[in-house]
Amino acid sequence: MIRIIVNAFVEEGKETAVVEVLFASSDHEKVEVKYQELTTQYPDNYLAVYDLPLDTDLNTLSHYPSVAISKEDFS
């Protein structure tokens, strides 16, 4: 199992959000330390830690990292 830290934010003057994976590790202690650093660095952003099992179709899980985008984003 690995853990990832996801960062979501809206850039100033923009209407759409950016969602990015900032860190990934199988060492849960490292993830916690990095999460604390990032919450200090990005106090206004949405930060989340997700547990991701390896070799698993994430679409079969009840909750997994995902982003909603509009059809126009593909144009």
All heavy atoms as a GROMACS GRO file, in nm:
protein
  602
    1MET      N    1   0.084  -0.117   0.000
    1MET     CA    2   0.000   0.000   0.000
    1MET      C    3   0.089   0.124   0.000
    1MET      O    4   0.189   0.129   0.070
    1MET     CB    5  -0.089   0.000   0.124
    1MET     CG    6  -0.162   0.127   0.148
    1MET     SD    7  -0.339   0.133   0.140
    1MET     CE    8  -0.397  -0.023   0.193
    2ILE      N    9   0.050   0.221  -0.080
    2ILE     CA   10   0.118   0.350  -0.077
    2ILE      C   11   0.018   0.456  -0.034
    2ILE      O   12  -0.103   0.434  -0.036
    2ILE     CB   13   0.181   0.389  -0.213
    2ILE    CG1   14   0.073   0.412  -0.320
    2ILE    CG2   15   0.284   0.287  -0.257
    2ILE    CD1   16   0.126   0.475  -0.446
    3ARG      N   17   0.071   0.568   0.005
    3ARG     CA   18  -0.012   0.684   0.040
    3ARG      C   19   0.031   0.798  -0.050
    3ARG      O   20   0.150   0.814  -0.078
    3ARG     CB   21   0.006   0.722   0.186
    3ARG     CG   22  -0.038   0.611   0.281
    3ARG     CD   23  -0.024   0.652   0.423
    3ARG     NE   24  -0.158   0.701   0.463
    3ARG     CZ   25  -0.184   0.764   0.576
    3ARG    NH1   26  -0.087   0.789   0.660
    3ARG    NH2   27  -0.306   0.801   0.605
    4ILE      N   28  -0.067   0.876  -0.096
    4ILE     CA   29  -0.036   0.993  -0.177
    4ILE      C   30  -0.096   1.116  -0.110
    4ILE      O   31  -0.197   1.107  -0.039
    4ILE     CB   32  -0.086   0.981  -0.322
    4ILE    CG1   33  -0.239   0.975  -0.328
    4ILE    CG2   34  -0.022   0.863  -0.392
    4ILE    CD1   35  -0.296   0.989  -0.468
    5ILE      N   36  -0.032   1.229  -0.133
    5ILE     CA   37  -0.084   1.356  -0.087
    5ILE      C   38  -0.130   1.433  -0.210
    5ILE      O   39  -0.052   1.455  -0.305
    5ILE     CB   40   0.021   1.438  -0.010
    5ILE    CG1   41   0.069   1.361   0.113
    5ILE    CG2   42  -0.038   1.574   0.030
    5ILE    CD1   43   0.184   1.428   0.186
    6VAL      N   44  -0.256   1.472  -0.208
    6VAL     CA   45  -0.316   1.547  -0.317
    6VAL      C   46  -0.337   1.691  -0.273
    6VAL      O   47  -0.380   1.716  -0.160
    6VAL     CB   48  -0.452   1.484  -0.358
    6VAL    CG1   49  -0.522   1.565  -0.464
    6VAL    CG2   50  -0.431   1.341  -0.405
    7ASN      N   51  -0.304   1.784  -0.361
    7ASN     CA   52  -0.319   1.927  -0.334
    7ASN      C   53  -0.417   1.984  -0.436
    7ASN      O   54  -0.401   1.962  -0.556
    7ASN     CB   55  -0.182   1.995  -0.349
    7ASN     CG   56  -0.187   2.144  -0.328
    7ASN    OD1   57  -0.263   2.194  -0.245
    7ASN    ND2   58  -0.105   2.217  -0.400
    8ALA      N   59  -0.518   2.055  -0.390
    8ALA     CA   60  -0.615   2.119  -0.480
    8ALA      C   61  -0.623   2.267  -0.446
    8ALA      O   62  -0.625   2.305  -0.329
    8ALA     CB   63  -0.751   2.054  -0.466
    9PHE      N   64  -0.626   2.348  -0.551
    9PHE     CA   65  -0.631   2.493  -0.531
    9PHE      C   66  -0.684   2.561  -0.656
    9PHE      O   67  -0.684   2.502  -0.764
    9PHE     CB   68  -0.492   2.548  -0.496
    9PHE     CG   69  -0.389   2.524  -0.603
    9PHE    CD1   70  -0.362   2.622  -0.697
    9PHE    CD2   71  -0.320   2.404  -0.610
    9PHE    CE1   72  -0.268   2.601  -0.796
    9PHE    CE2   73  -0.226   2.382  -0.709
    9PHE     CZ   74  -0.198   2.480  -0.802
   10VAL      N   75  -0.728   2.684  -0.639
   10VAL     CA   76  -0.769   2.768  -0.751
   10VAL      C   77  -0.668   2.882  -0.759
   10VAL      O   78  -0.649   2.955  -0.662
   10VAL     CB   79  -0.912   2.823  -0.733
   10VAL    CG1   80  -0.949   2.916  -0.846
   10VAL    CG2   81  -1.012   2.708  -0.721
   11GLU      N   82  -0.604   2.894  -0.874
   11GLU     CA   83  -0.508   3.002  -0.893
   11GLU      C   84  -0.579   3.136  -0.894
   11GLU      O   85  -0.692   3.147  -0.942
   11GLU     CB   86  -0.432   2.982  -1.024
   11GLU     CG   87  -0.343   2.860  -1.024
   11GLU     CD   88  -0.275   2.838  -1.157
   11GLU    OE1   89  -0.345   2.821  -1.258
   11GLU    OE2   90  -0.150   2.839  -1.159
   12GLU      N   91  -0.513   3.237  -0.842
   12GLU     CA   92  -0.573   3.370  -0.835
   12GLU      C   93  -0.611   3.417  -0.976
   12GLU      O   94  -0.534   3.405  -1.071
   12GLU     CB   95  -0.474   3.468  -0.772
   12GLU     CG   96  -0.537   3.601  -0.739
   12GLU     CD   97  -0.447   3.688  -0.654
   12GLU    OE1   98  -0.368   3.633  -0.574
   12GLU    OE2   99  -0.458   3.809  -0.669
   13GLY      N  100  -0.734   3.466  -0.987
   13GLY     CA  101  -0.783   3.515  -1.114
   13GLY      C  102  -0.839   3.408  -1.206
   13GLY      O  103  -0.883   3.437  -1.316
   14LYS      N  104  -0.837   3.283  -1.162
   14LYS     CA  105  -0.888   3.172  -1.244
   14LYS      C  106  -1.018   3.121  -1.185
   14LYS      O  107  -1.049   3.145  -1.069
   14LYS     CB  108  -0.786   3.057  -1.247
   14LYS     CG  109  -0.650   3.093  -1.296
   14LYS     CD  110  -0.641   3.085  -1.445
   14LYS     CE  111  -0.501   3.124  -1.489
   14LYS     NZ  112  -0.454   3.052  -1.600
   15GLU      N  113  -1.094   3.049  -1.265
   15GLU     CA  114  -1.219   2.992  -1.218
   15GLU      C  115  -1.214   2.840  -1.204
   15GLU      O  116  -1.306   2.781  -1.151
   15GLU     CB  117  -1.332   3.030  -1.314
   15GLU     CG  118  -1.361   3.179  -1.313
   15GLU     CD  119  -1.478   3.216  -1.401
   15GLU    OE1  120  -1.559   3.127  -1.432
   15GLU    OE2  121  -1.489   3.334  -1.436
   16THR      N  122  -1.108   2.780  -1.253
   16THR     CA  123  -1.097   2.635  -1.246
   16THR      C  124  -0.989   2.596  -1.146
   16THR      O  125  -0.894   2.670  -1.122
   16THR     CB  126  -1.063   2.574  -1.384
   16THR    OG1  127  -0.942   2.633  -1.432
   16THR    CG2  128  -1.174   2.598  -1.483
   17ALA      N  129  -1.005   2.480  -1.090
   17ALA     CA  130  -0.912   2.431  -0.988
   17ALA      C  131  -0.802   2.346  -1.052
   17ALA      O  132  -0.821   2.285  -1.157
   17ALA     CB  133  -0.986   2.350  -0.884
   18VAL      N  134  -0.692   2.342  -0.983
   18VAL     CA  135  -0.581   2.253  -1.017
   18VAL      C  136  -0.577   2.147  -0.908
   18VAL      O  137  -0.586   2.178  -0.790
   18VAL     CB  138  -0.447   2.329  -1.021
   18VAL    CG1  139  -0.331   2.234  -1.041
   18VAL    CG2  140  -0.450   2.437  -1.127
   19VAL      N  141  -0.564   2.021  -0.948
   19VAL     CA  142  -0.549   1.912  -0.854
   19VAL      C  143  -0.423   1.837  -0.893
   19VAL      O  144  -0.407   1.797  -1.008
   19VAL     CB  145  -0.670   1.816  -0.856
   19VAL    CG1  146  -0.650   1.703  -0.757
   19VAL    CG2  147  -0.799   1.892  -0.827
   20GLU      N  148  -0.333   1.822  -0.796
   20GLU     CA  149  -0.205   1.759  -0.826
   20GLU      C  150  -0.164   1.664  -0.716
   20GLU      O  151  -0.201   1.683  -0.600
   20GLU     CB  152  -0.097   1.866  -0.845
   20GLU     CG  153  -0.079   1.956  -0.723
   20GLU     CD  154   0.009   2.077  -0.748
   20GLU    OE1  155   0.048   2.102  -0.863
   20GLU    OE2  156   0.038   2.147  -0.650
   21VAL      N  157  -0.091   1.562  -0.753
   21VAL     CA  158  -0.032   1.471  -0.655
   21VAL      C  159   0.106   1.528  -0.623
   21VAL      O  160   0.189   1.546  -0.712
   21VAL     CB  161  -0.020   1.327  -0.710
   21VAL    CG1  162   0.053   1.237  -0.611
   21VAL    CG2  163  -0.157   1.272  -0.744
   22LEU      N  164   0.129   1.559  -0.496
   22LEU     CA  165   0.255   1.621  -0.456
   22LEU      C  166   0.356   1.523  -0.398
   22LEU      O  167   0.476   1.548  -0.402
   22LEU     CB  168   0.230   1.730  -0.351
   22LEU     CG  169   0.159   1.855  -0.399
   22LEU    CD1  170   0.149   1.955  -0.284
   22LEU    CD2  171   0.230   1.918  -0.516
   23PHE      N  172   0.308   1.412  -0.343
   23PHE     CA  173   0.399   1.321  -0.274
   23PHE      C  174   0.338   1.182  -0.271
   23PHE      O  175   0.216   1.168  -0.256
   23PHE     CB  176   0.423   1.371  -0.131
   23PHE     CG  177   0.534   1.301  -0.058
   23PHE    CD1  178   0.666   1.331  -0.085
   23PHE    CD2  179   0.505   1.206   0.038
   23PHE    CE1  180   0.769   1.267  -0.016
   23PHE    CE2  181   0.606   1.142   0.107
   23PHE     CZ  182   0.738   1.172   0.080
   24ALA      N  183   0.421   1.082  -0.284
   24ALA     CA  184   0.375   0.943  -0.273
   24ALA      C  185   0.484   0.861  -0.206
   24ALA      O  186   0.603   0.878  -0.233
   24ALA     CB  187   0.346   0.885  -0.412
   25SER      N  188   0.442   0.772  -0.115
   25SER     CA  189   0.539   0.687  -0.045
   25SER      C  190   0.468   0.569   0.020
   25SER      O  191   0.350   0.578   0.055
   25SER     CB  192   0.611   0.767   0.063
   25SER     OG  193   0.704   0.686   0.134
   26SER      N  194   0.542   0.462   0.036
   26SER     CA  195   0.490   0.350   0.114
   26SER      C  196   0.526   0.364   0.261
   26SER      O  197   0.479   0.289   0.344
   26SER     CB  198   0.544   0.217   0.059
   26SER     OG  199   0.685   0.216   0.066
   27ASP      N  200   0.609   0.464   0.292
   27ASP     CA  201   0.648   0.492   0.430
   27ASP      C  202   0.548   0.591   0.489
   27ASP      O  203   0.554   0.711   0.461
   27ASP     CB  204   0.790   0.548   0.433
   27ASP     CG  205   0.843   0.571   0.574
   27ASP    OD1  206   0.763   0.605   0.665
   27ASP    OD2  207   0.965   0.557   0.593
   28HIS      N  208   0.458   0.542   0.572
   28HIS     CA  209   0.349   0.624   0.624
   28HIS      C  210   0.399   0.738   0.712
   28HIS      O  211   0.339   0.845   0.716
   28HIS     CB  212   0.247   0.538   0.697
   28HIS     CG  213   0.175   0.445   0.605
   28HIS    ND1  214   0.061   0.381   0.640
   28HIS    CD2  215   0.201   0.405   0.477
   28HIS    CE1  216   0.019   0.306   0.540
   28HIS    NE2  217   0.103   0.319   0.441
   29GLU      N  218   0.509   0.717   0.782
   29GLU     CA  219   0.566   0.823   0.866
   29GLU      C  220   0.616   0.940   0.779
   29GLU      O  221   0.595   1.057   0.813
   29GLU     CB  222   0.680   0.768   0.952
   29GLU     CG  223   0.636   0.658   1.044
   29GLU     CD  224   0.650   0.695   1.190
   29GLU    OE1  225   0.718   0.795   1.219
   29GLU    OE2  226   0.592   0.624   1.271
   30LYS      N  227   0.681   0.908   0.666
   30LYS     CA  228   0.728   1.012   0.575
   30LYS      C  229   0.611   1.092   0.520
   30LYS      O  230   0.620   1.213   0.503
   30LYS     CB  231   0.807   0.952   0.460
   30LYS     CG  232   0.946   0.908   0.497
   30LYS     CD  233   1.020   0.856   0.374
   30LYS     CE  234   1.158   0.809   0.411
   30LYS     NZ  235   1.229   0.753   0.294
   31VAL      N  236   0.502   1.024   0.492
   31VAL     CA  237   0.383   1.092   0.439
   31VAL      C  238   0.328   1.190   0.543
   31VAL      O  239   0.293   1.303   0.509
   31VAL     CB  240   0.275   0.991   0.395
   31VAL    CG1  241   0.146   1.061   0.358
   31VAL    CG2  242   0.326   0.907   0.279
   32GLU      N  243   0.323   1.148   0.668
   32GLU     CA  244   0.271   1.237   0.773
   32GLU      C  245   0.358   1.360   0.790
   32GLU      O  246   0.308   1.472   0.806
   32GLU     CB  247   0.257   1.161   0.906
   32GLU     CG  248   0.149   1.055   0.904
   32GLU     CD  249   0.012   1.110   0.866
   32GLU    OE1  250  -0.025   1.220   0.913
   32GLU    OE2  251  -0.057   1.044   0.788
   33VAL      N  252   0.491   1.340   0.787
   33VAL     CA  253   0.583   1.453   0.799
   33VAL      C  254   0.565   1.547   0.681
   33VAL      O  255   0.556   1.670   0.698
   33VAL     CB  256   0.729   1.404   0.809
   33VAL    CG1  257   0.828   1.519   0.794
   33VAL    CG2  258   0.752   1.331   0.941
   34LYS      N  259   0.558   1.493   0.561
   34LYS     CA  260   0.541   1.575   0.442
   34LYS      C  261   0.407   1.648   0.443
   34LYS      O  262   0.398   1.765   0.406
   34LYS     CB  263   0.555   1.489   0.316
   34LYS     CG  264   0.561   1.568   0.190
   34LYS     CD  265   0.683   1.658   0.193
   34LYS     CE  266   0.722   1.707   0.058
   34LYS     NZ  267   0.837   1.796   0.064
   35TYR      N  268   0.303   1.580   0.489
   35TYR     CA  269   0.171   1.643   0.497
   35TYR      C  270   0.176   1.765   0.589
   35TYR      O  271   0.121   1.871   0.556
   35TYR     CB  272   0.067   1.541   0.547
   35TYR     CG  273  -0.071   1.599   0.560
   35TYR    CD1  274  -0.151   1.616   0.447
   35TYR    CD2  275  -0.122   1.637   0.683
   35TYR    CE1  276  -0.279   1.670   0.458
   35TYR    CE2  277  -0.249   1.691   0.695
   35TYR     CZ  278  -0.327   1.707   0.582
   35TYR     OH  279  -0.452   1.761   0.594
   36GLN      N  280   0.241   1.753   0.702
   36GLN     CA  281   0.254   1.867   0.795
   36GLN      C  282   0.330   1.982   0.730
   36GLN      O  283   0.292   2.099   0.744
   36GLN     CB  284   0.321   1.824   0.926
   36GLN     CG  285   0.240   1.727   1.008
   36GLN     CD  286   0.101   1.778   1.039
   36GLN    OE1  287   0.081   1.895   1.072
   36GLN    NE2  288   0.002   1.691   1.027
   37GLU      N  289   0.436   1.951   0.658
   37GLU     CA  290   0.512   2.054   0.587
   37GLU      C  291   0.423   2.125   0.484
   37GLU      O  292   0.426   2.249   0.473
   37GLU     CB  293   0.631   1.992   0.512
   37GLU     CG  294   0.742   1.942   0.600
   37GLU     CD  295   0.849   1.869   0.518
   37GLU    OE1  296   0.851   1.879   0.393
   37GLU    OE2  297   0.931   1.800   0.580
   38LEU      N  298   0.347   2.047   0.409
   38LEU     CA  299   0.264   2.104   0.303
   38LEU      C  300   0.148   2.187   0.357
   38LEU      O  301   0.110   2.287   0.296
   38LEU     CB  302   0.213   1.993   0.210
   38LEU     CG  303   0.321   1.924   0.127
   38LEU    CD1  304   0.266   1.800   0.059
   38LEU    CD2  305   0.380   2.020   0.024
   39THR      N  306   0.091   2.146   0.471
   39THR     CA  307  -0.017   2.226   0.529
   39THR      C  308   0.035   2.362   0.575
   39THR      O  309  -0.038   2.461   0.571
   39THR     CB  310  -0.089   2.154   0.644
   39THR    OG1  311   0.005   2.119   0.744
   39THR    CG2  312  -0.164   2.031   0.596
   40THR      N  313   0.160   2.367   0.616
   40THR     CA  314   0.221   2.494   0.652
   40THR      C  315   0.252   2.576   0.526
   40THR      O  316   0.229   2.697   0.522
   40THR     CB  317   0.351   2.470   0.732
   40THR    OG1  318   0.319   2.397   0.850
   40THR    CG2  319   0.419   2.601   0.768
   41GLN      N  320   0.300   2.508   0.425
   41GLN     CA  321   0.337   2.576   0.300
   41GLN      C  322   0.215   2.625   0.222
   41GLN      O  323   0.221   2.731   0.160
   41GLN     CB  324   0.417   2.479   0.212
   41GLN     CG  325   0.473   2.539   0.086
   41GLN     CD  326   0.560   2.440   0.010
   41GLN    OE1  327   0.589   2.330   0.057
   41GLN    NE2  328   0.601   2.479  -0.108
   42TYR      N  329   0.105   2.549   0.226
   42TYR     CA  330  -0.016   2.583   0.151
   42TYR      C  331  -0.137   2.588   0.244
   42TYR      O  332  -0.228   2.506   0.235
   42TYR     CB  333  -0.041   2.478   0.041
   42TYR     CG  334   0.073   2.461  -0.056
   42TYR    CD1  335   0.148   2.344  -0.057
   42TYR    CD2  336   0.105   2.561  -0.146
   42TYR    CE1  337   0.252   2.327  -0.148
   42TYR    CE2  338   0.209   2.546  -0.236
   42TYR     CZ  339   0.282   2.427  -0.237
   42TYR     OH  340   0.385   2.412  -0.326
   43PRO      N  341  -0.143   2.686   0.334
   43PRO     CA  342  -0.250   2.688   0.435
   43PRO      C  343  -0.391   2.707   0.378
   43PRO      O  344  -0.488   2.667   0.441
   43PRO     CB  345  -0.211   2.804   0.526
   43PRO     CG  346  -0.127   2.893   0.441
   43PRO     CD  347  -0.053   2.801   0.347
   44ASP      N  348  -0.402   2.765   0.259
   44ASP     CA  349  -0.534   2.790   0.201
   44ASP      C  350  -0.580   2.683   0.103
   44ASP      O  351  -0.691   2.690   0.051
   44ASP     CB  352  -0.536   2.927   0.131
   44ASP     CG  353  -0.510   3.040   0.228
   44ASP    OD1  354  -0.551   3.029   0.346
   44ASP    OD2  355  -0.448   3.140   0.186
   45ASN      N  356  -0.495   2.585   0.078
   45ASN     CA  357  -0.528   2.481  -0.020
   45ASN      C  358  -0.596   2.363   0.048
   45ASN      O  359  -0.590   2.346   0.170
   45ASN     CB  360  -0.402   2.432  -0.089
   45ASN     CG  361  -0.338   2.537  -0.176
   45ASN    OD1  362  -0.376   2.654  -0.173
   45ASN    ND2  363  -0.240   2.497  -0.254
   46TYR      N  364  -0.662   2.281  -0.034
   46TYR     CA  365  -0.720   2.157   0.014
   46TYR      C  366  -0.615   2.048  -0.004
   46TYR      O  367  -0.571   2.021  -0.116
   46TYR     CB  368  -0.847   2.123  -0.066
   46TYR     CG  369  -0.900   1.986  -0.034
   46TYR    CD1  370  -0.974   1.965   0.081
   46TYR    CD2  371  -0.873   1.879  -0.118
   46TYR    CE1  372  -1.022   1.839   0.112
   46TYR    CE2  373  -0.922   1.752  -0.087
   46TYR     CZ  374  -0.995   1.733   0.027
   46TYR     OH  375  -1.042   1.609   0.057
   47LEU      N  376  -0.571   1.990   0.106
   47LEU     CA  377  -0.474   1.881   0.101
   47LEU      C  378  -0.539   1.756   0.158
   47LEU      O  379  -0.610   1.762   0.258
   47LEU     CB  380  -0.350   1.916   0.184
   47LEU     CG  381  -0.262   2.024   0.123
   47LEU    CD1  382  -0.185   2.097   0.229
   47LEU    CD2  383  -0.167   1.962   0.022
   48ALA      N  384  -0.515   1.643   0.093
   48ALA     CA  385  -0.574   1.517   0.139
   48ALA      C  386  -0.472   1.405   0.122
   48ALA      O  387  -0.392   1.406   0.028
   48ALA     CB  388  -0.700   1.485   0.061
   49VAL      N  389  -0.478   1.310   0.213
   49VAL     CA  390  -0.394   1.190   0.205
   49VAL      C  391  -0.484   1.073   0.169
   49VAL      O  392  -0.588   1.052   0.231
   49VAL     CB  393  -0.323   1.163   0.339
   49VAL    CG1  394  -0.242   1.033   0.331
   49VAL    CG2  395  -0.234   1.280   0.378
   50TYR      N  396  -0.444   1.000   0.066
   50TYR     CA  397  -0.519   0.883   0.022
   50TYR      C  398  -0.433   0.759   0.037
   50TYR      O  399  -0.315   0.760   0.001
   50TYR     CB  400  -0.558   0.895  -0.126
   50TYR     CG  401  -0.668   0.994  -0.153
   50TYR    CD1  402  -0.639   1.124  -0.191
   50TYR    CD2  403  -0.801   0.956  -0.144
   50TYR    CE1  404  -0.739   1.215  -0.218
   50TYR    CE2  405  -0.903   1.046  -0.170
   50TYR     CZ  406  -0.871   1.175  -0.208
   50TYR     OH  407  -0.971   1.264  -0.234
   51ASP      N  408  -0.493   0.652   0.087
   51ASP     CA  409  -0.429   0.520   0.088
   51ASP      C  410  -0.462   0.452  -0.044
   51ASP      O  411  -0.580   0.442  -0.080
   51ASP     CB  412  -0.482   0.434   0.203
   51ASP     CG  413  -0.438   0.487   0.338
   51ASP    OD1  414  -0.325   0.537   0.348
   51ASP    OD2  415  -0.516   0.477   0.433
   52LEU      N  416  -0.361   0.406  -0.113
   52LEU     CA  417  -0.382   0.340  -0.241
   52LEU      C  418  -0.320   0.200  -0.239
   52LEU      O  419  -0.198   0.186  -0.232
   52LEU     CB  420  -0.319   0.420  -0.355
   52LEU     CG  421  -0.377   0.558  -0.379
   52LEU    CD1  422  -0.300   0.628  -0.490
   52LEU    CD2  423  -0.523   0.549  -0.412
   53PRO      N  424  -0.402   0.099  -0.245
   53PRO     CA  425  -0.347  -0.036  -0.253
   53PRO      C  426  -0.284  -0.058  -0.390
   53PRO      O  427  -0.333  -0.007  -0.492
   53PRO     CB  428  -0.469  -0.125  -0.233
   53PRO     CG  429  -0.586  -0.040  -0.273
   53PRO     CD  430  -0.548   0.101  -0.246
   54LEU      N  431  -0.174  -0.130  -0.394
   54LEU     CA  432  -0.108  -0.160  -0.520
   54LEU      C  433  -0.182  -0.271  -0.593
   54LEU      O  434  -0.252  -0.352  -0.532
   54LEU     CB  435   0.037  -0.200  -0.495
   54LEU     CG  436   0.125  -0.092  -0.432
   54LEU    CD1  437   0.263  -0.147  -0.399
   54LEU    CD2  438   0.135   0.029  -0.522
   55ASP      N  439  -0.167  -0.274  -0.722
   55ASP     CA  440  -0.225  -0.379  -0.806
   55ASP      C  441  -0.376  -0.391  -0.787
   55ASP      O  442  -0.431  -0.501  -0.782
   55ASP     CB  443  -0.158  -0.514  -0.779
   55ASP     CG  444  -0.008  -0.508  -0.802
   55ASP    OD1  445   0.034  -0.444  -0.900
   55ASP    OD2  446   0.067  -0.564  -0.721
   56THR      N  447  -0.442  -0.277  -0.774
   56THR     CA  448  -0.587  -0.275  -0.752
   56THR      C  449  -0.651  -0.180  -0.852
   56THR      O  450  -0.600  -0.070  -0.875
   56THR     CB  451  -0.619  -0.226  -0.609
   56THR    OG1  452  -0.557  -0.315  -0.517
   56THR    CG2  453  -0.768  -0.220  -0.584
   57ASP      N  454  -0.761  -0.222  -0.910
   57ASP     CA  455  -0.840  -0.134  -0.995
   57ASP      C  456  -0.909  -0.033  -0.903
   57ASP      O  457  -1.004  -0.066  -0.834
   57ASP     CB  458  -0.942  -0.215  -1.074
   57ASP     CG  459  -1.029  -0.131  -1.165
   57ASP    OD1  460  -1.016  -0.006  -1.163
   57ASP    OD2  461  -1.111  -0.189  -1.238
   58LEU      N  462  -0.858   0.088  -0.899
   58LEU     CA  463  -0.909   0.187  -0.805
   58LEU      C  464  -1.055   0.219  -0.830
   58LEU      O  465  -1.127   0.259  -0.738
   58LEU     CB  466  -0.825   0.315  -0.813
   58LEU     CG  467  -0.678   0.300  -0.777
   58LEU    CD1  468  -0.606   0.432  -0.792
   58LEU    CD2  469  -0.661   0.243  -0.638
   59ASN      N  470  -1.101   0.200  -0.949
   59ASN     CA  471  -1.240   0.225  -0.984
   59ASN      C  472  -1.336   0.131  -0.910
   59ASN      O  473  -1.456   0.158  -0.901
   59ASN     CB  474  -1.258   0.212  -1.136
   59ASN     CG  475  -1.377   0.286  -1.186
   59ASN    OD1  476  -1.416   0.389  -1.133
   59ASN    ND2  477  -1.438   0.231  -1.289
   60THR      N  478  -1.284   0.024  -0.854
   60THR     CA  479  -1.369  -0.070  -0.781
   60THR      C  480  -1.383  -0.033  -0.633
   60THR      O  481  -1.462  -0.093  -0.562
   60THR     CB  482  -1.314  -0.214  -0.790
   60THR    OG1  483  -1.186  -0.219  -0.726
   60THR    CG2  484  -1.303  -0.261  -0.934
   61LEU      N  485  -1.307   0.065  -0.588
   61LEU     CA  486  -1.312   0.108  -0.448
   61LEU      C  487  -1.425   0.208  -0.427
   61LEU      O  488  -1.465   0.278  -0.519
   61LEU     CB  489  -1.179   0.170  -0.407
   61LEU     CG  490  -1.055   0.082  -0.423
   61LEU    CD1  491  -0.930   0.161  -0.386
   61LEU    CD2  492  -1.066  -0.043  -0.337
   62SER      N  493  -1.473   0.217  -0.304
   62SER     CA  494  -1.582   0.311  -0.274
   62SER      C  495  -1.536   0.456  -0.282
   62SER      O  496  -1.614   0.546  -0.309
   62SER     CB  497  -1.642   0.282  -0.137
   62SER     OG  498  -1.544   0.301  -0.037
   63HIS      N  499  -1.407   0.482  -0.258
   63HIS     CA  500  -1.354   0.618  -0.264
   63HIS      C  501  -1.208   0.612  -0.306
   63HIS      O  502  -1.131   0.531  -0.254
   63HIS     CB  503  -1.367   0.686  -0.128
   63HIS     CG  504  -1.329   0.831  -0.130
   63HIS    ND1  505  -1.403   0.925  -0.197
   63HIS    CD2  506  -1.225   0.895  -0.074
   63HIS    CE1  507  -1.346   1.043  -0.181
   63HIS    NE2  508  -1.237   1.028  -0.107
   64TYR      N  509  -1.172   0.695  -0.398
   64TYR     CA  510  -1.034   0.700  -0.447
   64TYR      C  511  -1.010   0.840  -0.503
   64TYR      O  512  -1.105   0.914  -0.529
   64TYR     CB  513  -1.009   0.594  -0.554
   64TYR     CG  514  -1.104   0.604  -0.672
   64TYR    CD1  515  -1.070   0.679  -0.783
   64TYR    CD2  516  -1.228   0.542  -0.670
   64TYR    CE1  517  -1.157   0.691  -0.890
   64TYR    CE2  518  -1.315   0.553  -0.776
   64TYR     CZ  519  -1.278   0.628  -0.886
   64TYR     OH  520  -1.366   0.640  -0.992
   65PRO      N  521  -0.884   0.880  -0.522
   65PRO     CA  522  -0.855   1.014  -0.573
   65PRO      C  523  -0.917   1.031  -0.712
   65PRO      O  524  -0.897   0.949  -0.801
   65PRO     CB  525  -0.703   1.019  -0.582
   65PRO     CG  526  -0.655   0.909  -0.497
   65PRO     CD  527  -0.762   0.805  -0.495
   66SER      N  528  -0.994   1.136  -0.728
   66SER     CA  529  -1.055   1.164  -0.859
   66SER      C  530  -1.080   1.313  -0.873
   66SER      O  531  -1.082   1.386  -0.774
   66SER     CB  532  -1.185   1.085  -0.874
   66SER     OG  533  -1.277   1.124  -0.775
   67VAL      N  534  -1.098   1.355  -0.996
   67VAL     CA  535  -1.121   1.495  -1.027
   67VAL      C  536  -1.237   1.504  -1.125
   67VAL      O  537  -1.242   1.428  -1.222
   67VAL     CB  538  -0.996   1.559  -1.091
   67VAL    CG1  539  -1.021   1.703  -1.129
   67VAL    CG2  540  -0.876   1.546  -1.000
   68ALA      N  541  -1.329   1.594  -1.102
   68ALA     CA  542  -1.439   1.617  -1.196
   68ALA      C  543  -1.399   1.729  -1.291
   68ALA      O  544  -1.354   1.835  -1.248
   68ALA     CB  545  -1.566   1.655  -1.121
   69ILE      N  546  -1.409   1.703  -1.420
   69ILE     CA  547  -1.381   1.804  -1.521
   69ILE      C  548  -1.497   1.807  -1.620
   69ILE      O  549  -1.572   1.711  -1.632
   69ILE     CB  550  -1.248   1.778  -1.593
   69ILE    CG1  551  -1.247   1.641  -1.660
   69ILE    CG2  552  -1.131   1.792  -1.498
   69ILE    CD1  553  -1.123   1.616  -1.745
   70SER      N  554  -1.508   1.917  -1.688
   70SER     CA  555  -1.619   1.930  -1.784
   70SER      C  556  -1.576   1.886  -1.923
   70SER      O  557  -1.456   1.876  -1.953
   70SER     CB  558  -1.668   2.075  -1.788
   70SER     OG  559  -1.568   2.157  -1.846
   71LYS      N  560  -1.672   1.861  -2.007
   71LYS     CA  561  -1.646   1.819  -2.144
   71LYS      C  562  -1.564   1.925  -2.218
   71LYS      O  563  -1.478   1.892  -2.300
   71LYS     CB  564  -1.779   1.795  -2.216
   71LYS     CG  565  -1.767   1.734  -2.351
   71LYS     CD  566  -1.905   1.703  -2.407
   71LYS     CE  567  -1.894   1.636  -2.542
   71LYS     NZ  568  -2.025   1.603  -2.597
   72GLU      N  569  -1.585   2.052  -2.186
   72GLU     CA  570  -1.513   2.161  -2.250
   72GLU      C  571  -1.363   2.154  -2.222
   72GLU      O  572  -1.281   2.206  -2.298
   72GLU     CB  573  -1.568   2.296  -2.205
   72GLU     CG  574  -1.709   2.324  -2.254
   72GLU     CD  575  -1.816   2.254  -2.172
   72GLU    OE1  576  -1.796   2.229  -2.051
   72GLU    OE2  577  -1.921   2.222  -2.230
   73ASP      N  578  -1.324   2.090  -2.112
   73ASP     CA  579  -1.182   2.079  -2.079
   73ASP      C  580  -1.106   1.997  -2.182
   73ASP      O  581  -0.984   2.007  -2.191
   73ASP     CB  582  -1.164   2.017  -1.940
   73ASP     CG  583  -1.209   2.110  -1.829
   73ASP    OD1  584  -1.193   2.232  -1.845
   73ASP    OD2  585  -1.259   2.061  -1.728
   74PHE      N  586  -1.176   1.916  -2.260
   74PHE     CA  587  -1.110   1.833  -2.361
   74PHE      C  588  -1.097   1.904  -2.494
   74PHE      O  589  -1.036   1.853  -2.587
   74PHE     CB  590  -1.188   1.702  -2.380
   74PHE     CG  591  -1.176   1.610  -2.262
   74PHE    CD1  592  -1.278   1.602  -2.170
   74PHE    CD2  593  -1.063   1.532  -2.244
   74PHE    CE1  594  -1.270   1.519  -2.060
   74PHE    CE2  595  -1.053   1.448  -2.136
   74PHE     CZ  596  -1.155   1.442  -2.044
   75SER      N  597  -1.155   2.021  -2.508
   75SER     CA  598  -1.153   2.096  -2.635
   75SER      C  599  -1.022   2.168  -2.656
   75SER      O  600  -0.959   2.213  -2.568
   75SER     CB  601  -1.266   2.198  -2.639
   75SER     OG  602  -1.388   2.136  -2.618
   0.00000   0.00000   0.00000
